[in-house]
Amino acid sequence: MVKIVIENLDRKELVINNYSKTVLNHLQDHFLDWMHACGAKGRCTTCKMIVVSGVENLSELTAAEIKYKSRGELRENERLTCQTKTSGDIVIRVPNSGKLPHMKYSD
């Protein structure tokens, strides 16, 4: 079992055991709202997450993520939830740009 901890959602913990799904899929499976505008196709950066720890447990960068990093639209510690899979524990944050008005964040 692997944990995804969302630091600025009161350290909400999601326990997962299917490593073939993306982080966004896991968030949705746990009924958590997360900004994503392009339908999880890697065509925008609205679903990005800030990786606080566990970067070594994440899948390789996808072509979409490489494109956005080269344009400066994704920082070194940011990944797209719709493109990234995890095989170990991670701690993430919702960036300010992805915060939804109906959610309560614990910044």
Secondary structure, DSSP 8 states (H G I E B T S, - for coil): -EEEEETTTTTEEEEE--TTSBHHHHHHHTT-----SSSSSSSSSTTEEEEEE-GGGB----HHHHHHHHTTSS-TTEEETTT-BBSS-EEEE--GGG--TTS----
